[in-house]
Amino acid sequence: MHPHMKPLILLSNDDGVRAKGLNSLIEMLRPLGDLFVIAPDRGRSGASCSITTPLPITIKRLRGEEGLTVYSCTGTPADCVKLALDQLLMRQPDLVVGGINHGTNASTNAHYSGTVGVATEGALHGLPAIAYSLLDYDEDADFSPLTPYVRRIADYVLRQGMPYGSILNVNFPVAEHYAGMKVCRMGYSRWENEYTPCERPEGGRYFWLGGEFVDDEPDETDTDVWALDRDYVAITPLKLDNTDYQLLHQMENELSEDSLSADKAGEEQQEPSSTL
């Protein structure tokens, strides 16, 4: 970034361009730099890093003023980031931000999240990235208590940068006062009874997604689930590299090609030679 140029921050979300969470985020981050916003034209919750392949994507400019540009896009959150970086921006952004999501993206929910997908797409392009979520699904949720935390975390990343391939997944509890901030790991959890079947009047059934969230580590004190349950803001660093290095090292001596070749050679040496 040029020393006399404001930071450029790229914003998107998965609740749609008109969602209160995104528009609250715009106001929170305006003091930190120039904002370029491109978000889905409708809700895309659960889109993760999905992209649009069989259909063309269109965009529409909604706002244009000093320090702020807003577009809507018919694609997914990841499409929005890709399109901005490939076609719309005149320079590379200094930060990519997803949110603020209406609802949790803590623990394993991050794998489904289009909000986290925004940050992931940014990291795939080598850019520092943050995903923000509030554990409140209300369309008119109160985002004002998040302001100093959102700004502090974004300012930290703008100043310090991020390791290549890493993002921050930040989740806020619903609380009148936060206990503080905790940097923590992703907790192990799962959903049970995820679909509710309903009878159709004309026959057959349809299914509503819902479910019950189950914390598989209730006694662990270093997870995002633990922190949120105790009114802490949970900051979880995530990596694009999904490699399980412990399992890799366990398996490499038994299943690597070199080991297989060595085993085969040993078997051949042990076979008795035939005689005529």
C-alpha positions in Angstrom: 0.0 0.0 0.0 1.2 3.5 -0.8 2.1 5.4 2.4 -0.3 8.3 1.5 -3.1 6.0 0.3 -5.9 4.9 2.6 -6.3 1.1 3.0 -8.7 -0.5 0.7 -11.1 -3.0 2.4 -13.3 -5.4 0.3 -16.5 -6.4 2.0 -19.1 -9.1 1.3 -21.5 -11.3 3.2 -24.0 -14.2 2.8 -27.2 -12.6 4.1 -27.5 -10.3 1.2 -26.5 -6.7 0.3 -29.4 -5.2 2.2 -28.8 -7.1 5.5 -28.4 -5.0 8.6 -25.2 -6.8 9.6 -23.4 -5.8 6.4 -24.6 -2.2 6.5 -23.6 -2.0 10.2 -20.1 -3.3 9.2 -19.8 -0.6 6.6 -20.3 2.1 9.2 -17.9 0.5 11.6 -15.1 0.2 9.1 -15.4 3.5 7.2 -13.0 5.2 9.5 -10.3 2.7 8.7 -10.1 3.1 4.9 -11.9 3.1 1.6 -14.6 0.4 1.3 -15.6 -1.6 -1.8 -18.7 -3.7 -1.1 -20.0 -6.4 -3.4 -22.6 -8.8 -1.9 -25.3 -11.2 -3.0 -28.6 -9.7 -4.1 -30.3 -12.1 -1.8 -29.6 -14.4 1.1 -27.0 -17.1 0.5 -26.5 -18.5 3.9 -24.7 -21.9 3.9 -23.0 -21.2 0.6 -19.6 -21.8 2.0 -17.0 -21.4 -0.9 -19.5 -22.5 -3.6 -19.3 -20.7 -7.0 -21.7 -20.2 -9.8 -20.8 -22.4 -12.8 -23.8 -23.1 -15.1 -25.2 -19.5 -15.2 -23.8 -16.0 -16.0 -23.4 -13.6 -13.1 -24.7 -10.0 -13.2 -23.9 -7.0 -11.0 -25.6 -3.7 -10.2 -24.1 -0.6 -8.8 -26.1 0.6 -5.8 -23.9 3.3 -4.2 -21.0 5.4 -5.2 -19.5 8.1 -3.0 -16.1 9.1 -1.7 -14.6 6.2 0.2 -17.5 3.8 -0.5 -18.7 1.8 -3.5 -21.5 -0.8 -3.2 -22.6 -3.4 -5.7 -25.1 -6.2 -5.6 -24.3 -9.5 -7.4 -26.4 -12.5 -8.5 -23.7 -14.9 -7.5 -22.5 -16.5 -4.2 -20.2 -14.8 -1.6 -17.2 -16.4 -3.2 -18.3 -15.2 -6.6 -18.5 -11.7 -5.2 -14.9 -11.7 -4.0 -13.6 -13.4 -7.2 -15.4 -10.8 -9.4 -14.2 -7.9 -7.4 -10.6 -9.0 -7.6 -10.7 -10.1 -11.2 -12.8 -7.4 -12.8 -13.8 -4.5 -10.6 -11.0 -3.3 -8.4 -8.3 -1.0 -9.7 -5.9 -2.1 -7.0 -5.5 -5.1 -4.6 -7.4 -4.7 -1.3 -5.4 -4.6 1.9 -8.1 -6.6 3.7 -11.1 -8.8 2.9 -14.0 -8.9 5.3 -17.1 -11.1 5.5 -20.1 -10.3 7.7 -21.5 -9.3 9.9 -23.4 -12.6 9.8 -26.8 -12.9 11.4 -26.1 -16.1 13.4 -23.3 -18.3 14.6 -20.3 -19.4 12.5 -18.4 -20.8 15.5 -17.0 -24.3 15.7 -17.7 -26.6 12.8 -20.4 -24.2 11.5 -17.5 -22.4 9.8 -17.4 -25.2 7.2 -20.8 -24.3 5.9 -20.6 -20.5 6.2 -20.7 -18.2 3.3 -19.4 -15.5 5.6 -16.3 -17.5 6.3 -16.3 -18.3 2.6 -15.7 -14.6 1.9 -12.6 -14.6 4.1 -11.5 -18.0 2.7 -11.7 -16.7 -0.9 -9.6 -13.7 0.1 -7.0 -15.9 1.7 -6.9 -18.0 -1.5 -5.7 -14.9 -3.2 -3.1 -14.3 -0.6 -4.9 -11.5 1.2 -5.5 -10.9 4.9 -9.1 -11.8 5.7 -11.6 -11.7 8.6 -15.1 -13.2 9.1 -17.4 -11.6 11.7 -20.6 -13.2 13.0 -23.1 -12.3 15.8 -25.0 -15.2 17.4 -28.3 -13.5 16.8 -30.5 -14.5 13.8 -32.9 -11.5 14.2 -33.0 -9.4 11.0 -33.0 -6.3 13.2 -30.3 -7.5 15.6 -28.4 -4.9 17.6 -24.8 -4.7 16.2 -23.7 -1.5 18.0 -21.9 -3.3 20.9 -19.6 -5.0 18.3 -18.2 -1.7 17.0 -15.0 -1.2 19.1 -14.1 -4.9 18.8 -14.7 -5.0 15.0 -12.5 -2.0 14.5 -9.8 -3.1 16.9 -9.4 -6.5 15.2 -9.5 -5.1 11.7 -7.0 -2.4 12.6 -4.7 -5.1 14.1 -4.8 -7.1 10.9 -4.3 -4.0 8.7 -1.2 -3.1 10.8 0.2 -6.6 11.4 -0.9 -8.5 8.4 -1.7 -12.3 8.4 0.3 -15.4 7.6 -0.3 -16.6 4.0 -3.3 -18.8 3.9 -4.7 -17.9 7.3 -8.0 -16.1 8.3 -9.7 -14.9 11.5 -13.1 -16.3 12.3 -14.6 -13.9 14.9 -17.9 -14.7 16.7 -19.8 -12.5 19.1 -22.2 -13.8 21.8 -25.5 -12.1 22.4 -24.7 -10.2 25.7 -25.2 -6.7 27.1 -21.5 -6.7 28.1 -18.7 -8.8 26.8 -16.4 -10.5 29.2 -13.5 -9.7 26.9 -11.8 -11.4 23.9 -10.5 -14.9 23.7 -8.2 -16.2 21.0 -9.2 -19.9 20.8 -9.4 -23.0 18.7 -12.3 -24.3 16.7 -14.4 -26.6 18.9 -15.6 -30.0 17.8 -19.4 -30.1 17.5 -22.2 -31.5 15.3 -25.8 -31.1 14.5 -28.4 -33.7 15.3 -32.0 -34.2 14.2 -31.2 -31.8 11.4 -34.4 -32.1 9.3 -38.0 -31.9 10.2 -40.3 -33.8 7.8 -43.7 -32.2 6.9 -46.5 -33.8 5.0 -47.6 -32.1 1.7 -51.3 -31.6 1.1 -51.0 -33.2 -2.3 -49.0 -36.1 -0.9 -45.4 -36.8 -0.2 -43.1 -34.9 2.2 -40.8 -31.9 2.3 -38.1 -31.2 4.9 -37.2 -28.1 6.9 -33.5 -27.7 8.0 -33.1 -27.1 11.7 -31.5 -29.3 14.3 -29.9 -29.3 17.7 -26.3 -28.1 18.2 -24.2 -30.6 20.2 -20.9 -29.6 21.8 -18.7 -32.7 21.8 -16.1 -31.1 24.1 -18.1 -29.5 27.0 -15.2 -29.8 29.4 -12.6 -28.2 27.2 -11.8 -24.6 28.1 -9.9 -23.5 25.0 -12.6 -23.7 22.3 -14.7 -21.0 20.7 -17.9 -22.7 22.0 -16.6 -22.4 25.6 -15.7 -18.8 25.1 -19.0 -17.8 23.6 -21.0 -19.6 26.3 -19.2 -17.3 28.8 -19.8 -14.1 26.9 -16.4 -13.8 25.4 -15.7 -12.6 21.8 -14.2 -15.7 20.2 -11.3 -15.1 17.8 -10.3 -18.3 16.0 -7.4 -18.4 13.5 -8.1 -20.8 10.6 -5.9 -22.1 7.8 -6.6 -23.0 4.2 -4.2 -26.0 4.6 -6.5 -28.8 5.8 -3.7 -31.4 5.9 -3.7 -33.6 9.0 0.0 -33.7 9.6 -0.1 -36.1 12.4 -1.9 -38.7 10.3 0.3 -37.8 7.3 3.5 -38.7 9.3 1.8 -41.8 10.7 0.9 -43.1 7.2 3.8 -42.0 5.0 6.1 -44.8 6.0 3.4 -47.4 5.3 1.6 -46.1 2.3 4.1 -44.0 0.4 5.3 -45.1 -3.0 8.9 -45.5 -1.8 7.9 -47.8 1.1 5.7 -49.9 -1.2 8.6 -50.3 -3.6 10.8 -51.4 -0.8 8.3 -53.9 0.4 7.9 -55.4 -3.0 11.7 -55.7 -3.4 11.9 -57.5 -0.1 9.2 -59.9 -1.2 11.1 -60.7 -4.4 14.3 -61.4 -2.5 12.6 -63.8 -0.2 11.1 -65.9 -3.1 13.1 -69.1 -3.7 14.8 -69.3 -7.1 13.4 -71.9 -9.4 15.6 -74.8 -10.7 15.4 -76.8 -13.8 
